[in-house]
Amino acid sequence: MTTNDMTAIMNPKENFHAKTYNEEKGNKYEMIYARAEAVARVLRTQVSTDGEAEHKQNAAVTLTIPANANILSEAVRTHLAELHQYADAVSYRGMEDSVSITFTVANIWQE
């Protein structure tokens, strides 16, 4: 992750007007989304995304995992590790009955 990526995550531009799609970052986003969906199917949970919208500088995928989930599957653990590796930033949010993990790809669109 570059300094520009960190800046984009911490201080996204409010009036962002995309002009160029970063294919490398787009591929990272697609890999994250596919692996998050695979984990969600096994754990019978939800995946949400804000997509690759041109009015957003960054793209994020959020995986919500029940608090009482036991992750015994090696494939699921591998996918979770890969999600952390591919993302430019990862954030966690604990709720009463679940944990949401958001995987962000920075600068998917550039001005």
C-alpha positions as CSV (number, residue, x, y, z in Angstrom):
1,M,0.0,0.0,0.0
2,T,1.3,3.4,-0.9
3,T,1.1,6.7,0.9
4,N,-1.6,7.8,-1.6
5,D,-3.6,4.7,-0.7
6,M,-3.4,5.5,3.0
7,T,-4.4,9.1,2.4
8,A,-7.4,8.0,0.2
9,I,-8.6,5.6,3.0
10,M,-8.2,8.1,5.8
11,N,-9.4,11.2,4.0
12,P,-11.5,10.3,1.0
13,K,-12.3,13.2,-1.3
14,E,-15.9,14.3,-1.0
15,N,-16.2,15.8,-4.5
16,F,-14.5,12.9,-6.3
17,H,-14.8,12.8,-10.1
18,A,-13.3,9.6,-11.5
19,K,-11.7,9.6,-14.9
20,T,-9.4,6.5,-14.9
21,Y,-10.2,3.0,-13.7
22,N,-7.2,1.3,-12.0
23,E,-7.4,-2.3,-13.4
24,E,-4.9,-3.7,-10.9
25,K,-7.0,-2.4,-8.0
26,G,-10.2,-3.5,-9.7
27,N,-8.8,-7.1,-9.9
28,K,-8.0,-7.0,-6.2
29,Y,-11.5,-5.8,-5.4
30,E,-13.0,-8.7,-7.5
31,M,-10.8,-11.2,-5.7
32,I,-11.9,-9.9,-2.4
33,Y,-15.5,-9.9,-3.3
34,A,-15.4,-13.5,-4.6
35,R,-13.6,-14.8,-1.6
36,A,-15.9,-13.0,0.8
37,E,-19.0,-14.5,-1.0
38,A,-17.4,-18.0,-0.7
39,V,-16.9,-17.5,3.1
40,A,-20.5,-16.1,3.5
41,R,-22.0,-19.1,1.7
42,V,-20.2,-21.6,4.1
43,L,-21.0,-19.6,7.2
44,R,-24.5,-18.7,6.0
45,T,-24.0,-15.0,6.5
46,Q,-24.0,-11.7,4.6
47,V,-21.7,-9.8,2.3
48,S,-22.3,-6.2,1.4
49,T,-20.4,-3.9,-0.8
50,D,-20.4,-0.3,-1.9
51,G,-19.2,-1.5,-5.3
52,E,-16.8,0.2,-7.8
53,A,-18.9,3.3,-8.2
54,E,-17.3,6.1,-10.2
55,H,-18.2,8.7,-7.6
56,K,-16.1,6.8,-5.0
57,Q,-12.4,6.8,-4.8
58,N,-12.3,3.5,-2.8
59,A,-14.3,0.3,-2.8
60,A,-15.1,-1.9,0.2
61,V,-16.6,-5.3,0.9
62,T,-18.1,-6.0,4.3
63,L,-18.4,-9.6,5.7
64,T,-20.6,-10.0,8.7
65,I,-19.8,-13.1,10.8
66,P,-22.0,-14.4,13.7
67,A,-20.2,-14.0,17.0
68,N,-20.8,-17.7,17.8
69,A,-19.3,-19.0,14.5
70,N,-16.7,-21.8,14.7
71,I,-14.5,-21.6,11.7
72,L,-13.3,-25.2,11.4
73,S,-12.9,-25.3,7.6
74,E,-9.4,-24.9,6.4
75,A,-10.7,-23.4,3.1
76,V,-12.6,-20.7,5.0
77,R,-9.6,-19.8,7.1
78,T,-7.5,-19.6,4.0
79,H,-10.0,-17.3,2.3
80,L,-10.0,-15.1,5.4
81,A,-6.2,-14.9,5.4
82,E,-6.2,-14.0,1.6
83,L,-8.9,-11.3,2.2
84,H,-6.5,-9.6,4.7
85,Q,-3.6,-10.0,2.3
86,Y,-5.4,-8.5,-0.7
87,A,-7.0,-5.5,1.0
88,D,-5.3,-2.1,1.4
89,A,-7.1,-1.7,4.7
90,V,-9.1,-3.9,7.1
91,S,-11.4,-2.7,9.8
92,Y,-13.5,-4.6,12.4
93,R,-16.7,-3.7,14.1
94,G,-18.1,-5.7,16.9
95,M,-21.8,-5.8,17.4
96,E,-24.0,-7.6,19.9
97,D,-24.3,-10.8,18.0
98,S,-21.8,-10.5,15.2
99,V,-18.5,-9.1,13.9
100,S,-18.3,-7.1,10.7
101,I,-15.0,-7.1,8.8
102,T,-14.6,-4.5,6.1
103,F,-11.9,-5.0,3.4
104,T,-11.1,-1.8,1.5
105,V,-9.3,-1.3,-1.8
106,A,-8.0,2.3,-2.1
107,N,-7.8,4.4,-5.3
108,I,-9.8,2.0,-7.5
109,W,-10.7,5.1,-9.5
110,Q,-8.3,8.0,-10.1
111,E,-8.9,11.6,-11.2
